[in-house]
Amino acid sequence: MDKPTRSLAQLLNMSFGFLGIQFGWGLQMANMSPIYEYLGARADQLAYLWLAAPITGLLVQPIIGHASDRTWGALGRRRPYFLTGAILSSVALILMPRSSALWMAAGLLWVLDASINVSMEPFRAFVADLLPEAQRTRGFVMQSFFIGLGAVFASAMPYMLTHWFHVSDSGGATSAIPYTVRLSFYLGAAVFFGAVLYTILTAKEYPPDDMAEFERQKQESRGVASNVSEILEAIRTMPRTMRQLAPVQFCTWLGLFCMWLFFGVAVARSVFGATSPQSPGYTEGVKWGGICFAVYSGVTFVFAMVLPKIADALGRRMTHVACLACGGIGLLSVAIIHNQWMLFGPMLGVGIAWASILSMPYAVLVGSLPPARFGVYMGIFNAFIVIPEIIAGACFNRLVNFLIPRLPASMDVRLAVVMIGGGALLLAALLMLRVEEETQPNPAARMEKAVNVTNSDRLAAKLG
């Protein structure tokens, strides 16, 4: 399919919704472990309590991706899912910090993660739908740009409210969760909905040129059994590049999960000297962990601007190898740091890695995918993100209990898990060396009848 080259403004419009999506993710990643500990969770329970997020992603992402491939209506193909997910996510963000018990917070995390996935999953296919091959790297990097920007403010929000706007943590209410955290989630709900709505209103989609054929295929895929069969068939005929990227994604996201799960609470103990959530330095340490997340997100925001140039010079594969190595070294170095300001050094490496993680694998992958299955394959690809998180969630309590008696007295077990995350990123960098890019669809994809066939002039006219 010939697709018109998009202007910078159009690239910005189609990716702006990720600003809101990442605001929601950023609040979740920086604050859920502390919220659980505020509500009484132990270190060996944290991984179990996080299980809701990856399990939800594993179930939701392929289903939503497949459904969006077969959708067309007044809002287009992917945008109905953007809107539905934004509404549900905003409600969950408002309710989350009002949790009064562990089971309530865990249940709301399940709802929040499912809702974010409903919005986020079609966004990956959205870029592949609308952009020609020459612009896809920049399209995915633009998503990294907005993800970095959104995460900067989301991660730093509780700290900013306290130290910049002098908002009290008590907020005049009795709750185990500080008022600054609660207010951050309320603000996040507004940002999430507003940013996604902006993309819905400003970015148009390609309509099927042969609507009769599209409707015929849609009718053929009706029913749960048919949908499951199509998803399983897509898994069976997975392109070679996708199979090679799978272990890279597995190790990458295992490393990231180690960081997200334990970084904030590790900093509170190893740098701020807290011994429990009731210690004087605990809340400040957790907030500083959020600032560190904001720093790496800020690095992502800046580095995304130059990442396409680096990819042009080194190639997508070697660019991703180098960036993953920066992240791995950064997380390993946290073990020797005891000054809060020195933590910004490791975050530089993590930010570089994060910018690449959010763009390069997708840019490498999309050239091997049949266009009519962009959605379902993006959903399946994200399974290699959530499966390691599920394994971590199911096993980390045993790992924590195994490590506690074997670690030096000076090292907290939470910090040890962060270091394991650094090793996982380095392993992902090595595995990336064996990935072969495909610039043309595989033979099975060439046989698949394209639904959206039209010429670039007519597409440009339809899209204004």
HUSUL-V502271 format. One record per residue. N is the residue number from 1. RES is the residue in three letters. PSI is psi in whole degrees, 0 to 359 (* if undefined). Layout:
N_RES_PSI + N_RES_PSI
This chain:
1_MET_128 + 2_ASP_129 + 3_LYS_139 + 4_PRO_147 + 5_THR_135 + 6_ARG_148 + 7_SER_167 + 8_LEU_318 + 9_ALA_320 + 10_GLN_322 + 11_LEU_319 + 12_LEU_315 + 13_ASN_316 + 14_MET_343 + 15_SER_354 + 16_PHE_328 + 17_GLY_334 + 18_PHE_338 + 19_LEU_313 + 20_GLY_318 + 21_ILE_315 + 22_GLN_333 + 23_PHE_317 + 24_GLY_314 + 25_TRP_316 + 26_GLY_317 + 27_LEU_319 + 28_GLN_311 + 29_MET_320 + 30_ALA_339 + 31_ASN_346 + 32_MET_318 + 33_SER_314 + 34_PRO_320 + 35_ILE_316 + 36_TYR_318 + 37_GLU_324 + 38_TYR_327 + 39_LEU_8 + 40_GLY_9 + 41_ALA_146 + 42_ARG_167 + 43_ALA_321 + 44_ASP_355 + 45_GLN_342 + 46_LEU_315 + 47_ALA_318 + 48_TYR_317 + 49_LEU_336 + 50_TRP_350 + 51_LEU_332 + 52_ALA_319 + 53_ALA_304 + 54_PRO_325 + 55_ILE_318 + 56_THR_315 + 57_GLY_320 + 58_LEU_322 + 59_LEU_319 + 60_VAL_318 + 61_GLN_309 + 62_PRO_324 + 63_ILE_313 + 64_ILE_320 + 65_GLY_315 + 66_HIS_317 + 67_ALA_320 + 68_SER_333 + 69_ASP_331 + 70_ARG_18 + 71_THR_139 + 72_TRP_130 + 73_GLY_200 + 74_ALA_327 + 75_LEU_0 + 76_GLY_210 + 77_ARG_306 + 78_ARG_331 + 79_ARG_329 + 80_PRO_327 + 81_TYR_325 + 82_PHE_312 + 83_LEU_314 + 84_THR_313 + 85_GLY_322 + 86_ALA_319 + 87_ILE_311 + 88_LEU_320 + 89_SER_319 + 90_SER_320 + 91_VAL_315 + 92_ALA_323 + 93_LEU_325 + 94_ILE_322 + 95_LEU_329 + 96_MET_306 + 97_PRO_359 + 98_ARG_6 + 99_SER_141 + 100_SER_359 + 101_ALA_158 + 102_LEU_314 + 103_TRP_326 + 104_MET_315 + 105_ALA_319 + 106_ALA_319 + 107_GLY_319 + 108_LEU_329 + 109_LEU_321 + 110_TRP_311 + 111_VAL_315 + 112_LEU_315 + 113_ASP_319 + 114_ALA_318 + 115_SER_318 + 116_ILE_320 + 117_ASN_326 + 118_VAL_321 + 119_SER_316 + 120_MET_316 + 121_GLU_312 + 122_PRO_342 + 123_PHE_324 + 124_ARG_313 + 125_ALA_330 + 126_PHE_314 + 127_VAL_316 + 128_ALA_325 + 129_ASP_316 + 130_LEU_339 + 131_LEU_144 + 132_PRO_163 + 133_GLU_320 + 134_ALA_339 + 135_GLN_0 + 136_ARG_321 + 137_THR_314 + 138_ARG_327 + 139_GLY_314 + 140_PHE_326 + 141_VAL_325 + 142_MET_323 + 143_GLN_319 + 144_SER_321 + 145_PHE_310 + 146_PHE_327 + 147_ILE_315 + 148_GLY_316 + 149_LEU_314 + 150_GLY_320 + 151_ALA_330 + 152_VAL_307 + 153_PHE_323 + 154_ALA_314 + 155_SER_324 + 156_ALA_354 + 157_MET_311 + 158_PRO_320 + 159_TYR_316 + 160_MET_318 + 161_LEU_323 + 162_THR_310 + 163_HIS_338 + 164_TRP_320 + 165_PHE_2 + 166_HIS_41 + 167_VAL_131 + 168_SER_143 + 169_ASP_335 + 170_SER_321 + 171_GLY_20 + 172_GLY_14 + 173_ALA_154 + 174_THR_112 + 175_SER_145 + 176_ALA_335 + 177_ILE_125 + 178_PRO_148 + 179_TYR_326 + 180_THR_325 + 181_VAL_316 + 182_ARG_314 + 183_LEU_324 + 184_SER_319 + 185_PHE_322 + 186_TYR_317 + 187_LEU_322 + 188_GLY_324 + 189_ALA_318 + 190_ALA_318 + 191_VAL_317 + 192_PHE_305 + 193_PHE_317 + 194_GLY_318 + 195_ALA_317 + 196_VAL_320 + 197_LEU_324 + 198_TYR_314 + 199_THR_319 + 200_ILE_320 + 201_LEU_339 + 202_THR_346 + 203_ALA_122 + 204_LYS_159 + 205_GLU_162 + 206_TYR_125 + 207_PRO_153 + 208_PRO_132 + 209_ASP_322 + 210_ASP_87 + 211_MET_325 + 212_ALA_316 + 213_GLU_320 + 214_PHE_315 + 215_GLU_325 + 216_ARG_313 + 217_GLN_325 + 218_LYS_316 + 219_GLN_322 + 220_GLU_334 + 221_SER_11 + 222_ARG_149 + 223_GLY_147 + 224_VAL_315 + 225_ALA_318 + 226_SER_318 + 227_ASN_316 + 228_VAL_319 + 229_SER_318 + 230_GLU_320 + 231_ILE_317 + 232_LEU_323 + 233_GLU_321 + 234_ALA_321 + 235_ILE_317 + 236_ARG_323 + 237_THR_27 + 238_MET_131 + 239_PRO_154 + 240_ARG_316 + 241_THR_320 + 242_MET_320 + 243_ARG_323 + 244_GLN_328 + 245_LEU_339 + 246_ALA_308 + 247_PRO_331 + 248_VAL_312 + 249_GLN_321 + 250_PHE_307 + 251_CYS_322 + 252_THR_310 + 253_TRP_339 + 254_LEU_316 + 255_GLY_317 + 256_LEU_322 + 257_PHE_322 + 258_CYS_317 + 259_MET_308 + 260_TRP_322 + 261_LEU_321 + 262_PHE_353 + 263_PHE_308 + 264_GLY_314 + 265_VAL_335 + 266_ALA_317 + 267_VAL_319 + 268_ALA_326 + 269_ARG_314 + 270_SER_334 + 271_VAL_321 + 272_PHE_358 + 273_GLY_15 + 274_ALA_143 + 275_THR_348 + 276_SER_166 + 277_PRO_344 + 278_GLN_355 + 279_SER_149 + 280_PRO_324 + 281_GLY_356 + 282_TYR_307 + 283_THR_319 + 284_GLU_322 + 285_GLY_319 + 286_VAL_319 + 287_LYS_322 + 288_TRP_327 + 289_GLY_321 + 290_GLY_321 + 291_ILE_320 + 292_CYS_319 + 293_PHE_322 + 294_ALA_323 + 295_VAL_312 + 296_TYR_329 + 297_SER_324 + 298_GLY_320 + 299_VAL_318 + 300_THR_314 + 301_PHE_315 + 302_VAL_315 + 303_PHE_331 + 304_ALA_334 + 305_MET_329 + 306_VAL_350 + 307_LEU_320 + 308_PRO_322 + 309_LYS_318 + 310_ILE_318 + 311_ALA_323 + 312_ASP_323 + 313_ALA_316 + 314_LEU_342 + 315_GLY_154 + 316_ARG_318 + 317_ARG_307 + 318_MET_330 + 319_THR_316 + 320_HIS_322 + 321_VAL_311 + 322_ALA_320 + 323_CYS_319 + 324_LEU_321 + 325_ALA_321 + 326_CYS_317 + 327_GLY_318 + 328_GLY_315 + 329_ILE_321 + 330_GLY_313 + 331_LEU_323 + 332_LEU_326 + 333_SER_346 + 334_VAL_332 + 335_ALA_334 + 336_ILE_10 + 337_ILE_131 + 338_HIS_9 + 339_ASN_131 + 340_GLN_326 + 341_TRP_331 + 342_MET_344 + 343_LEU_342 + 344_PHE_334 + 345_GLY_304 + 346_PRO_327 + 347_MET_336 + 348_LEU_313 + 349_GLY_320 + 350_VAL_321 + 351_GLY_320 + 352_ILE_315 + 353_ALA_318 + 354_TRP_320 + 355_ALA_319 + 356_SER_320 + 357_ILE_324 + 358_LEU_353 + 359_SER_309 + 360_MET_314 + 361_PRO_323 + 362_TYR_322 + 363_ALA_323 + 364_VAL_318 + 365_LEU_316 + 366_VAL_333 + 367_GLY_341 + 368_SER_359 + 369_LEU_142 + 370_PRO_130 + 371_PRO_324 + 372_ALA_352 + 373_ARG_22 + 374_PHE_314 + 375_GLY_309 + 376_VAL_322 + 377_TYR_325 + 378_MET_322 + 379_GLY_317 + 380_ILE_319 + 381_PHE_321 + 382_ASN_346 + 383_ALA_330 + 384_PHE_353 + 385_ILE_315 + 386_VAL_334 + 387_ILE_314 + 388_PRO_329 + 389_GLU_323 + 390_ILE_316 + 391_ILE_316 + 392_ALA_315 + 393_GLY_324 + 394_ALA_334 + 395_CYS_343 + 396_PHE_333 + 397_ASN_321 + 398_ARG_321 + 399_LEU_316 + 400_VAL_313 + 401_ASN_329 + 402_PHE_320 + 403_LEU_327 + 404_ILE_310 + 405_PRO_352 + 406_ARG_350 + 407_LEU_153 + 408_PRO_151 + 409_ALA_334 + 410_SER_350 + 411_MET_125 + 412_ASP_145 + 413_VAL_329 + 414_ARG_322 + 415_LEU_323 + 416_ALA_321 + 417_VAL_323 + 418_VAL_320 + 419_MET_322 + 420_ILE_323 + 421_GLY_320 + 422_GLY_319 + 423_GLY_323 + 424_ALA_322 + 425_LEU_322 + 426_LEU_321 + 427_LEU_321 + 428_ALA_322 + 429_ALA_319 + 430_LEU_319 + 431_LEU_332 + 432_MET_337 + 433_LEU_337 + 434_ARG_2 + 435_VAL_133 + 436_GLU_127 + 437_GLU_143 + 438_GLU_127 + 439_THR_351 + 440_GLN_152 + 441_PRO_151 + 442_ASN_169 + 443_PRO_321 + 444_ALA_324 + 445_ALA_325 + 446_ARG_333 + 447_MET_345 + 448_GLU_129 + 449_LYS_123 + 450_ALA_138 + 451_VAL_322 + 452_ASN_91 + 453_VAL_120 + 454_THR_168 + 455_ASN_159 + 456_SER_326 + 457_ASP_316 + 458_ARG_323 + 459_LEU_316 + 460_ALA_322 + 461_ALA_320 + 462_LYS_325 + 463_LEU_359 + 464_GLY_*
